[in-house]
Structure formats: structure tokens, C-alpha cells
């Protein structure tokens, strides 16, 4: 730690509010609030559509809803904290991760490990209060993310993105299973949408941060095989999304038209990547569109079905 950092730390230690704020910021970075928010949103969509397809009312399930969302958030937080704990040796090599508490030491590693385990166990227990199936899906998502992605594939294979996508596709199943343990074709479609969506989303991020991934020796597809192959992969994945909204035809024509427009718009943007010289600017556009896509897609499903779920 240099003199500036030492002085800054001393100031923080002498003022409780600043220390508290810094600890809270470190905790938010550890649990990756952005990931939690997006995954809880898709879990909510799964829960909501399960009510719609089973003909149940939200007012009868509000308590189950709260437990499901909190349990899902804790499972995801636990996996993210353990991911940070495991990656503490490579995080100093990347600009976007070098300020994490696991790197700076602002929170003792033993506490971080305990926090990750506690969040994970508590999340599974909470999901068990809904249905066993929801808890099983929660445990599967945790296993996919921490064991198969973080520990096994992230540092070894370019397919790590697809493997990590399995965990991100599970939250809709958790939400659905909390209402309907037997699931439904629509639940599987939500799983497929989330699984396919994540690869172009994260490959766009990998292109933007390719230098950092290369410095950390993480075999992301753009680092190992270059941008042209990465672009082709992204186009293929986006194209695979095109037929999926039609399996949700019971949501109505408004949803189908909106979903198709979102898919076609993303595909057009993906294909434009072959004709644009500024790869990083294009990758940023793809990344931002993916966030827009996810938000509009899932919010539209919820809004359209409000009259049927509140009865």
C-alpha cells in the first residue's frame, strides 16, 4: 500500500460513516448486486408465469413469493461471494476486479469464505420452505456456477461461457417450481431463452475486456480465437432465439410481436458486426442491447399477464 492509500485508509478509520460506507460498497461488490438483480428478475418472471399458466392468484402466493425471491437472492449471493474468494489470485490482474475486498484485504478472507457458505446454505433452506424442487434447482444453479464454471471450466476452456450460462438459466425454473413443481413447457422455454441469451451477452463483454482476460490468462473465446470467430458465434446464438417466443403464443399477439422485434433487432445488430471496423464499439452496443433485450422481454411478459394473475 502506498502513502496515499495508507492516508486514505487512516481517514476512513477515523470516521465511522466512511468506514461503514466502504464496507457496504465492498459487500455489494462481493455479492455482485447486478447479477443478483437480473437473476431475481428472471426468477420473478418464472414465478409470475407459473401463476398465469396454473390459474392461481398472486394474492394467494405473496408469502411464497417473498421467500422464493429472498432465497434465490441468497443462493446467488453465496455463489458470487465464493466465486470472488476462489478468483482472488487472478482478480488483481484485471482492472474491473482489482478493487474487490478479496484483493484489497478490506474484509478478511476467512469472513468472506464464511459469508459465501452461509449465504448459500441459507438460500437453499429458504427455497426448501417453498418446494423441494425449487431448492433442488437452486442447488443446481449454485453448483453450475461455482463448481462447473468457477472452479472447473473458467480457466481451462473457451466453452466456459456456455457452462456458466447454465447457472444463469436456472432462476426462472426456481421461481416456477416454487408455484408448480411439475413445471411446464413454458418454464423450459424460459430456461432456453436465458441460456442462449447469456452467450452473446458475455461474449460481448469478453470482447470489451479481452486485454484484461488475456492478462489474467483466462481462455475467453475472443482471447483464444479472435474477434471474427467470436462474432460468428454470437450471430448463431442470437439466431437461435428467433423461434422461442412462438412457444409462448398463449401470452398473446402483442408479446409475440414485441419479442420478435427484439430478436430481429438483435440479429441485425449482430450481423452488422461483420461490416464494422470498430469492434469494441460494436461489442459495447451488443452488450447494451442485451441488457435492453432482457429487461423488455421479461417485463413485457409480466405486464401483459397482470390482469390474469391478479384476480
C-alpha positions as CSV (number, residue, x, y, z in Angstrom):
1,X,0.0,0.0,0.0
2,X,1.5,3.4,-1.0
3,X,1.4,6.5,1.2
4,X,-1.8,7.9,-0.5
5,X,-3.7,4.7,0.1
6,X,-2.4,4.5,3.7
7,X,-3.5,8.1,4.4
8,X,-6.9,7.4,2.9
9,X,-7.4,4.3,4.9
10,X,-6.5,6.2,8.1
11,X,-9.1,8.9,7.3
12,X,-11.7,6.2,6.8
13,X,-10.8,4.5,10.0
14,X,-11.3,7.8,11.9
15,X,-14.8,8.4,10.6
16,X,-17.4,5.8,11.2
17,X,-19.7,6.8,8.3
18,X,-17.0,6.5,5.7
19,X,-15.9,3.1,7.0
20,X,-19.4,1.9,7.1
21,X,-20.0,3.1,3.5
22,X,-16.8,1.5,2.3
23,X,-17.7,-1.9,3.9
24,X,-21.1,-1.7,2.4
25,X,-19.6,-1.0,-1.0
26,X,-17.2,-3.9,-0.6
27,X,-20.1,-6.2,0.3
28,X,-22.1,-5.1,-2.7
29,X,-19.2,-5.9,-4.9
30,X,-18.7,-9.3,-3.3
31,X,-22.3,-10.4,-3.8
32,X,-22.4,-8.8,-7.3
33,X,-25.7,-6.9,-6.9
34,X,-26.0,-6.5,-10.7
35,X,-26.0,-10.3,-11.2
36,X,-28.5,-10.7,-8.3
37,X,-30.9,-8.1,-9.7
38,X,-31.0,-9.6,-13.1
39,X,-31.4,-13.2,-11.8
40,X,-34.0,-12.3,-9.3
41,X,-35.9,-10.6,-12.1
42,X,-36.0,-13.8,-14.2
43,X,-36.9,-15.8,-11.1
44,X,-39.8,-13.4,-10.6
45,X,-40.8,-13.9,-14.2
46,X,-40.8,-17.7,-13.8
47,X,-42.9,-17.4,-10.6
48,X,-45.3,-15.0,-12.2
49,X,-45.8,-17.1,-15.4
50,X,-46.3,-20.2,-13.3
51,X,-49.2,-18.4,-11.6
52,X,-50.6,-17.4,-15.0
53,X,-50.4,-20.9,-16.5
54,X,-51.8,-22.6,-13.4
55,X,-54.6,-20.1,-13.0
56,X,-53.5,-19.1,-9.5
57,X,-53.7,-15.6,-8.0
58,X,-50.7,-13.7,-6.7
59,X,-52.6,-12.6,-3.6
60,X,-52.7,-16.3,-2.6
61,X,-49.0,-16.7,-3.1
62,X,-47.5,-13.5,-1.8
63,X,-45.8,-15.2,1.1
64,X,-44.3,-17.9,-1.1
65,X,-43.2,-15.2,-3.5
66,X,-41.2,-13.3,-0.8
67,X,-39.5,-16.5,0.4
68,X,-38.7,-17.5,-3.1
69,X,-37.1,-14.2,-4.1
70,X,-35.1,-13.9,-0.9
71,X,-34.0,-17.5,-1.1
72,X,-32.9,-17.1,-4.7
73,X,-31.0,-13.9,-3.9
74,X,-29.1,-15.6,-1.1
75,X,-28.2,-18.6,-3.2
76,X,-26.9,-16.3,-6.0
77,X,-25.1,-14.1,-3.5
78,X,-23.4,-17.1,-1.9
79,X,-22.2,-18.4,-5.3
80,X,-20.9,-14.9,-6.2
81,X,-19.0,-14.5,-2.9
82,X,-17.4,-17.9,-3.3
83,X,-16.5,-17.0,-6.9
84,X,-14.7,-13.9,-5.7
85,X,-13.0,-15.9,-3.0
86,X,-11.7,-18.5,-5.5
87,X,-10.6,-15.9,-8.0
88,X,-8.6,-13.8,-5.6
89,X,-5.4,-14.8,-7.3
90,X,-6.4,-13.5,-10.8
91,X,-8.6,-10.6,-9.8
92,X,-5.6,-8.3,-9.2
93,X,-4.7,-8.7,-12.9
94,X,-8.0,-7.2,-14.2
95,X,-9.0,-3.5,-13.8
96,X,-12.6,-4.2,-13.1
97,X,-11.9,-6.7,-10.3
98,X,-8.7,-5.4,-8.7
99,X,-10.6,-3.3,-6.2
100,X,-12.6,-6.3,-4.7
101,X,-12.3,-6.9,-1.0
102,X,-10.7,-10.3,-1.7
103,X,-7.8,-8.4,-3.4
104,X,-7.5,-5.3,-1.2
105,X,-7.9,-7.2,2.1
106,X,-10.5,-4.8,3.4
107,X,-12.5,-7.8,4.6
108,X,-10.6,-10.8,6.0
109,X,-10.7,-13.8,3.7
110,X,-12.0,-16.1,6.4
111,X,-15.0,-13.8,6.8
112,X,-15.6,-13.8,3.1
113,X,-15.5,-17.6,2.9
114,X,-17.9,-17.9,5.8
115,X,-20.2,-15.3,4.2
116,X,-20.3,-17.2,1.0
117,X,-21.0,-20.6,2.6
118,X,-23.7,-19.0,4.9
119,X,-25.5,-17.2,2.1
120,X,-25.5,-20.4,0.0
121,X,-26.9,-22.6,2.8
122,X,-29.4,-20.1,4.0
123,X,-30.7,-19.6,0.4
124,X,-31.2,-23.4,-0.1
125,X,-33.0,-23.6,3.3
126,X,-35.4,-20.8,2.4
127,X,-36.2,-22.3,-1.0
128,X,-37.0,-25.6,0.8
129,X,-39.8,-23.7,2.5
130,X,-41.5,-23.4,-0.9
131,X,-41.0,-26.7,-2.6
132,X,-38.2,-29.3,-2.7
133,X,-38.0,-28.9,-6.4
134,X,-37.3,-25.1,-6.1
135,X,-34.5,-25.9,-3.6
136,X,-33.0,-28.5,-6.0
137,X,-33.0,-26.1,-8.8
138,X,-31.3,-23.5,-6.5
139,X,-28.6,-26.0,-5.6
140,X,-28.1,-26.9,-9.2
141,X,-27.7,-23.3,-10.2
142,X,-25.1,-22.8,-7.4
143,X,-23.3,-26.0,-8.5
144,X,-23.2,-24.9,-12.1
145,X,-21.8,-21.5,-11.3
146,X,-19.3,-22.2,-8.6
147,X,-18.1,-25.8,-9.3
148,X,-18.6,-26.3,-13.1
149,X,-17.8,-22.7,-14.1
150,X,-15.6,-21.0,-11.5
151,X,-13.5,-24.0,-10.4
152,X,-13.5,-26.3,-13.4
153,X,-14.0,-24.5,-16.7
154,X,-13.3,-20.8,-16.4
155,X,-9.5,-21.1,-16.5
156,X,-9.4,-24.1,-18.8
157,X,-11.8,-24.0,-21.7
158,X,-13.3,-21.4,-24.1
159,X,-16.7,-23.1,-23.6
160,X,-16.7,-21.7,-20.1
161,X,-19.2,-19.1,-21.2
162,X,-21.8,-21.8,-22.2
163,X,-21.1,-23.7,-19.0
164,X,-21.6,-20.6,-16.9
165,X,-24.8,-19.9,-18.8
166,X,-26.4,-23.0,-17.3
167,X,-26.4,-21.3,-13.9
168,X,-27.9,-18.1,-15.2
169,X,-30.7,-20.0,-16.9
170,X,-31.9,-21.7,-13.7
171,X,-33.6,-18.8,-11.8
172,X,-36.8,-19.0,-13.9
173,X,-37.0,-22.7,-13.0
174,X,-36.6,-21.8,-9.3
175,X,-39.4,-19.3,-9.5
176,X,-41.7,-21.6,-11.5
177,X,-41.1,-24.6,-9.3
178,X,-42.0,-22.7,-6.2
179,X,-45.5,-22.5,-7.6
180,X,-45.7,-25.6,-9.8
181,X,-43.2,-28.3,-9.0
182,X,-44.2,-30.2,-12.2
183,X,-43.0,-27.3,-14.4
184,X,-44.5,-26.7,-17.9
185,X,-43.2,-26.3,-21.4
186,X,-43.2,-22.6,-20.9
187,X,-40.7,-23.0,-18.0
188,X,-38.3,-24.9,-20.2
189,X,-38.6,-22.2,-22.9
190,X,-37.7,-19.5,-20.3
191,X,-34.7,-21.7,-19.4
192,X,-33.6,-21.9,-23.0
193,X,-34.1,-18.2,-23.6
194,X,-31.9,-17.4,-20.7
195,X,-29.3,-20.0,-21.6
196,X,-29.0,-18.8,-25.2
197,X,-29.2,-15.0,-24.3
198,X,-26.1,-15.2,-22.0
199,X,-23.6,-16.3,-24.5
200,X,-23.8,-13.3,-26.8
201,X,-24.2,-11.1,-23.7
202,X,-21.0,-12.3,-22.1
203,X,-19.0,-12.7,-25.3
204,X,-19.7,-9.0,-26.0
205,X,-18.3,-8.3,-22.5
206,X,-15.3,-10.6,-23.2
207,X,-14.5,-8.6,-26.3
208,X,-14.6,-5.4,-24.4
209,X,-12.4,-6.7,-21.7
210,X,-10.2,-9.0,-23.9
211,X,-7.0,-7.4,-22.8
212,X,-7.8,-7.9,-19.2
213,X,-8.8,-11.6,-19.7
214,X,-5.6,-12.2,-21.6
215,X,-3.5,-10.6,-18.8
216,X,-5.3,-12.9,-16.3
217,X,-4.8,-15.9,-18.7
218,X,-8.5,-16.7,-18.9
219,X,-9.3,-18.5,-22.1
220,X,-12.3,-16.5,-23.3
221,X,-13.3,-17.1,-26.9
222,X,-12.1,-13.6,-28.2
223,X,-8.7,-14.1,-26.5
224,X,-8.1,-17.6,-27.8
225,X,-9.7,-17.5,-31.3
226,X,-10.1,-13.8,-32.0
227,X,-12.9,-11.4,-32.8
228,X,-14.1,-12.8,-36.2
229,X,-14.9,-16.3,-34.7
230,X,-16.5,-14.7,-31.7
231,X,-18.8,-12.6,-33.9
232,X,-19.9,-15.7,-35.8
233,X,-20.7,-17.5,-32.5
234,X,-22.7,-14.5,-31.3
235,X,-24.8,-14.4,-34.6
236,X,-25.5,-18.2,-34.3
237,X,-26.7,-17.8,-30.7
238,X,-28.9,-14.8,-31.4
239,X,-30.4,-16.6,-34.4
240,X,-31.4,-19.5,-32.1
241,X,-33.6,-17.1,-30.1
242,X,-35.8,-16.4,-33.1
243,X,-38.3,-19.3,-32.8
244,X,-38.6,-19.4,-29.0
245,X,-41.2,-16.7,-28.4
246,X,-43.7,-18.7,-30.6
247,X,-43.7,-21.4,-27.9
248,X,-45.2,-18.7,-25.6
249,X,-48.0,-17.9,-28.0
250,X,-50.6,-18.1,-25.2
251,X,-49.3,-14.8,-23.9
252,X,-50.9,-13.1,-26.9
253,X,-50.0,-11.3,-30.1
254,X,-48.7,-8.2,-28.5
255,X,-46.0,-10.2,-26.7
256,X,-45.2,-12.2,-29.9
257,X,-44.7,-9.1,-32.0
258,X,-42.6,-7.4,-29.3
259,X,-40.4,-10.5,-28.8
260,X,-39.9,-11.0,-32.5
261,X,-38.9,-7.3,-33.0
262,X,-36.4,-7.7,-30.1
263,X,-34.9,-10.8,-31.7
264,X,-34.7,-9.4,-35.2
265,X,-33.2,-6.2,-33.9
266,X,-30.5,-8.1,-32.1
267,X,-29.8,-10.3,-35.0
268,X,-29.4,-7.3,-37.3
269,X,-27.1,-5.7,-34.9
270,X,-25.1,-8.9,-34.6
271,X,-24.7,-9.3,-38.4
272,X,-23.6,-5.6,-38.7
273,X,-20.6,-6.7,-36.7
274,X,-19.1,-8.2,-39.8
275,X,-19.1,-4.8,-41.6
276,X,-18.0,-2.6,-38.7
277,X,-14.3,-1.8,-38.2
278,X,-14.6,-0.6,-34.6
279,X,-15.0,-4.0,-32.9
280,X,-15.0,-2.6,-29.4
281,X,-17.7,0.0,-30.1
282,X,-19.8,-2.7,-31.7
283,X,-19.3,-5.1,-28.8
284,X,-20.4,-2.3,-26.4
285,X,-23.6,-1.9,-28.5
286,X,-24.2,-5.6,-28.4
287,X,-23.7,-5.7,-24.6
288,X,-26.1,-2.7,-24.0
289,X,-28.7,-4.2,-26.4
290,X,-28.6,-7.5,-24.5
291,X,-29.4,-5.7,-21.3
292,X,-32.3,-3.8,-23.0
293,X,-33.5,-7.1,-24.5
294,X,-33.6,-8.9,-21.2
295,X,-35.4,-6.1,-19.4
296,X,-38.1,-5.5,-22.0
297,X,-38.6,-9.2,-22.8
298,X,-39.3,-10.2,-19.2
299,X,-41.1,-7.1,-18.1
300,X,-43.5,-7.4,-21.1
301,X,-44.4,-10.9,-20.1
302,X,-45.2,-9.8,-16.6
303,X,-47.2,-6.7,-17.6
304,X,-49.3,-8.5,-20.2
305,X,-50.4,-11.1,-17.7
306,X,-51.2,-8.8,-14.8
307,X,-55.0,-8.9,-15.3
308,X,-54.9,-12.8,-15.3
309,X,-52.7,-13.1,-12.2
310,X,-54.5,-10.5,-10.1
311,X,-58.0,-11.9,-9.8
